[in-house]
């Protein structure tokens, strides 16, 4: 979690809102967001996910270093992800679904896909459609299209724990893993014109996501392991953002230069002294709730209001309603769950028993 000495909480909240912002354009009329349309940069969702995965890699590695215990590590990750997700899945299935479906209630509740949607309670069974739900909106059928990245997040947690248990969570090893992910993604991009269905038993699209966002996660982990070096010198904090921007526009493989340097930029901003008083942000971490609820809120808006107030009205209304739900999620679900995290003392006593 973020602390008063850094900007991680506010950056994650901004990142969650950037996903909402980017999705507004796609859900409104299948258009790209202004960051991509006018600046020709990767879209807002790219920067949001880059921020999420980089900070996650950094903080989760730090968590293991503080408490190198598999039970503790697993419990902390479970309590952070699953309570909020489970409530979202249940509300979507048993509140939103019955209200907005085009099917009679009896047909909705007896449809096999309604119950298959509940597999998302365990992340790896995530589905994105409920019978008769959001069938008439521009982005038809998708109930909560944001959740796909949770599966990747959990996969990276599992790999990190296995590496740590094997004694491989080292500054000589993890950077090689990050570099390998980026190079693999570059190799996969070369097949984009005629992609194979599978690579090493994984769908091509899943492999491209696994390697791209894996790069950010392992780069964040690497920068934690190397943080006591001179990597974050004042000169580099200026030179690397300049290179990332100019490289993107003017150099061969500019996208990959930009991508390779983004984790450094994200963490150099995140590790700066807090730019705003962060006690409220630490006590009200709304980023995960925004991530969980934005998409269904946006789909409900498009179903009932549509384009009556233009894209600006869509963005504003989606932001307001999502923040309210995110605050309720934090207060009623996520924060109480996090108070159940095992303390170091509890773990030590259990180990000694």
NORQUI-V411178 format. One record per helix or strand. SS is the DSSP state (A for helix, B for strand). FROM is the first residue (numbers start at 1). TO is the last residue. Records with the same first field share a line. If there is no record, write none. Layout:
SS->FROM-TO / FROM-TO
This chain:
A->8-29 / 34-39 / 44-66 / 70-100 / 105-110 / 112-122 / 148-165 / 174-189 / 192-194 / 204-225 / 230-232 / 234-250 / 254-270 / 279-283 / 287-304 / 310-338 / 344-352
B->198-199 / 202-203
